[in-house]
Amino acid sequence: MDKREIFSLLKDSPIFIGLSDDQIRFILFSSEVRRVSKLEYIIHEGEQGTELFIILKGRVEILKKDEATGVERSILVVEAVDSIGEMALIHRSPRSASVRTLEDTELLVIPFAYFSFFAKQNDPYTQIMINLSNQVRKRLRKSSP
């Protein structure tokens, strides 16, 4: 996937609504594209998060470990152009779940360090955090019984 295609996907991503083209370009060029094979883990529950991921292509499943048995169970499937890893960014806490690919997947990897730059700019940071919060709220609603 080339930068132009990725830019178009980011413009349509729910967490980047309200950002200018220049702000989206900054995110795109400050990030890296990572290709991950089917059934490979992207995130492990309990590890310290340092990156936010945008799914460009593919599907992943969110897995939560049962505290009593230690067995992981799938709680949600997430597809392009959604984000993963946002809970560690919002709360600056260890990862609350694991994430594994269900098919070959392409991700945009945004280091948390870039969000410090956004915080200094205020507008993009605030907008992204509002959008991420809305995304998390929707996801939690879907996954709750």
C-alpha positions as a printed Julia matrix, in Angstrom:
145×3 Matrix{Float64}:
   0.0     0.0    0.0
   1.53    3.34  -0.99
   1.51    6.58   1.04
  -1.32    8.08  -1.03
  -3.61    5.11  -0.32
  -2.7     5.2    3.36
  -3.39    8.95   3.5
  -6.88    8.34   2.06
  -7.54    5.61   4.63
  -6.41    7.84   7.49
  -8.69   10.64   6.34
 -11.61    8.19   6.64
 -10.47    6.78  10.0
 -12.8     7.68  12.88
  -9.93    8.75  15.14
  -8.58   11.32  12.65
 -11.87   13.11  11.93
 -11.37   16.84  12.27
  -7.63   16.83  11.58
  -6.22   18.86   8.71
  -4.5    17.22   5.75
  -1.16   18.57   7.04
  -1.73   17.02  10.47
  -2.59   13.67   8.89
   0.5    13.89   6.66
   2.65   14.54   9.75
   1.24   11.41  11.39
   1.76    9.37   8.23
   5.36   10.44   7.74
   6.18   10.08  11.45
   4.95    6.49  11.45
   5.97    3.2    9.89
   4.05    0.54   8.02
   4.37   -2.96   9.46
   3.28   -6.18   7.76
   2.25   -8.97  10.12
   1.54  -12.57   9.12
  -1.64  -14.49   9.93
  -1.94  -15.68  13.57
   0.96  -13.52  14.75
   0.64  -11.51  17.97
   0.88   -7.72  17.71
   0.23   -6.96  21.38
   0.61   -9.1   24.49
  -1.59   -8.54  27.52
   0.37   -7.0   30.41
   3.24   -5.54  28.38
   3.91   -1.8   28.45
   2.43   -0.08  25.41
   4.57    2.26  23.33
   2.65    2.37  20.04
  -0.79    2.97  18.61
  -1.72    0.84  15.59
  -4.07    1.66  12.73
  -5.18   -1.39  10.76
  -4.66   -0.57   7.09
  -5.52   -4.0    5.74
  -6.62   -7.23   7.38
  -8.4    -8.28  10.55
  -7.27   -8.87  14.11
  -8.86  -10.31  17.21
  -8.68   -8.89  20.7
  -7.94  -11.64  23.24
  -8.44  -11.46  27.0
  -6.92  -13.97  29.4
  -9.29  -15.6   31.89
  -7.76  -14.91  35.3
  -8.89  -18.25  36.76
  -7.78  -20.56  33.94
  -5.19  -18.48  32.08
  -6.93  -19.33  28.79
  -7.27  -16.57  26.22
 -10.67  -15.97  24.66
 -11.56  -13.78  21.73
 -13.69  -10.81  22.78
 -13.76   -8.73  19.59
 -12.69   -8.73  15.93
 -11.34   -5.44  14.58
 -10.89   -4.55  10.91
  -9.41   -1.79   8.75
  -9.37    1.32   9.4
  -9.8     0.87  13.12
  -7.19    1.42  15.83
  -5.7    -0.95  18.39
  -3.5    -0.25  21.38
  -5.28    2.93  22.37
  -6.09    1.92  25.95
  -2.37    2.02  26.9
  -2.12    5.48  25.34
  -5.19    6.81  27.12
  -4.37    5.36  30.53
  -0.55    4.97  30.24
  -0.95    1.53  31.75
   0.07   -1.98  30.66
  -1.8    -3.54  27.76
  -5.23   -4.75  28.92
  -5.55   -7.45  26.23
  -3.59   -9.27  23.54
  -4.08   -8.78  19.82
  -3.49  -11.47  17.17
  -3.95  -11.27  13.43
  -6.63  -13.39  11.76
  -5.1   -12.91   8.31
  -2.05  -11.22   6.82
  -2.35   -7.68   8.11
  -0.82   -4.3    7.36
  -0.55   -1.76  10.19
   0.43    1.87  10.54
   2.5     2.06  13.73
   2.43    5.42  15.53
   4.87    5.71  18.46
   3.35    7.2   21.61
   6.26    9.69  21.64
   4.65   11.56  18.74
   1.6    12.25  20.87
   3.81   14.43  23.12
   4.38   16.61  20.07
   0.62   16.71  19.47
   0.03   17.67  23.11
   2.23   20.74  22.63
   0.19   21.68  19.56
  -2.99   21.07  21.58
  -5.56   21.01  18.76
  -4.56   17.73  17.04
  -3.83   16.02  20.35
  -7.17   17.04  21.8
  -9.04   15.98  18.68
  -7.31   12.59  18.53
  -7.95   11.93  22.22
 -11.63   12.81  21.84
 -11.92   10.55  18.8
 -10.04    7.71  20.52
 -12.27    8.01  23.57
 -15.36    7.76  21.36
 -13.89    4.74  19.59
 -13.13    3.0   22.89
 -16.6     3.74  24.19
 -18.19    2.2   21.07
 -15.91   -0.84  21.25
 -16.69   -1.44  24.92
 -20.41   -1.27  24.18
 -20.06   -3.88  21.42
 -18.06   -6.24  23.62
 -20.22   -5.99  26.75
 -22.88   -8.69  27.23
